[in-house]
Amino acid sequence: MKRRVRFVFLLVLASALVGGCSTRSERERILKQDLQMMRQAIDNYTLDKEKPPQSLEDLVNGHYLK
């Protein structure tokens, strides 16, 4: 379950952030950066709270993401 929640968060964030890039390689580079940032936020939240975030809002309200 934790992996599924994590994957959905990554997918939603990545698709939202990639929108306006021009080349495929640029989009892929930005996507990789965004996924890395999201993974780090989820990991930090999970370590601090000892449970995974239940929503993207948890990460934002906890100041793990802007």
C-alpha positions in Angstrom: 0.0 0.0 0.0 2.8 2.5 0.9 4.4 2.0 -2.5 1.1 2.5 -4.3 0.5 5.8 -2.4 4.0 6.9 -3.1 3.8 6.0 -6.8 0.5 7.9 -7.2 2.0 11.0 -5.6 5.0 10.9 -7.9 2.8 10.4 -11.0 0.5 13.3 -10.2 3.3 15.7 -9.3 5.4 14.7 -12.3 2.6 15.1 -14.8 1.7 18.5 -13.4 5.2 19.9 -13.4 6.3 18.7 -16.9 3.7 20.7 -18.8 5.5 23.5 -20.6 8.9 22.1 -21.7 10.0 22.1 -25.3 12.1 19.0 -26.0 11.6 15.4 -24.9 15.0 15.2 -23.3 14.4 18.4 -21.3 11.0 17.0 -20.2 12.7 13.8 -19.1 15.4 15.6 -17.2 12.8 17.8 -15.4 10.7 14.7 -14.7 13.6 12.9 -13.1 14.4 15.9 -10.9 10.8 16.2 -9.8 10.5 12.5 -9.0 13.7 12.7 -7.0 12.4 15.7 -5.1 9.0 14.0 -4.4 10.7 10.8 -3.2 12.9 12.8 -0.9 9.9 14.6 0.5 8.0 11.3 1.1 11.0 9.7 2.7 11.6 12.7 5.0 8.0 12.8 6.0 7.9 9.1 6.7 11.1 9.2 8.8 9.9 12.2 10.8 6.2 11.1 11.4 6.9 7.4 11.4 4.1 6.9 8.9 3.7 7.7 5.1 1.8 10.8 4.0 -1.9 10.1 3.2 -2.1 12.9 0.7 -0.1 15.5 -1.1 -1.6 18.0 1.3 0.2 16.3 4.2 3.5 17.0 2.5 2.6 20.7 1.8 1.2 21.3 5.3 4.3 19.7 6.9 6.5 22.0 4.8 8.1 19.0 2.9 6.9 20.5 -0.4 6.0 24.0 -1.6 
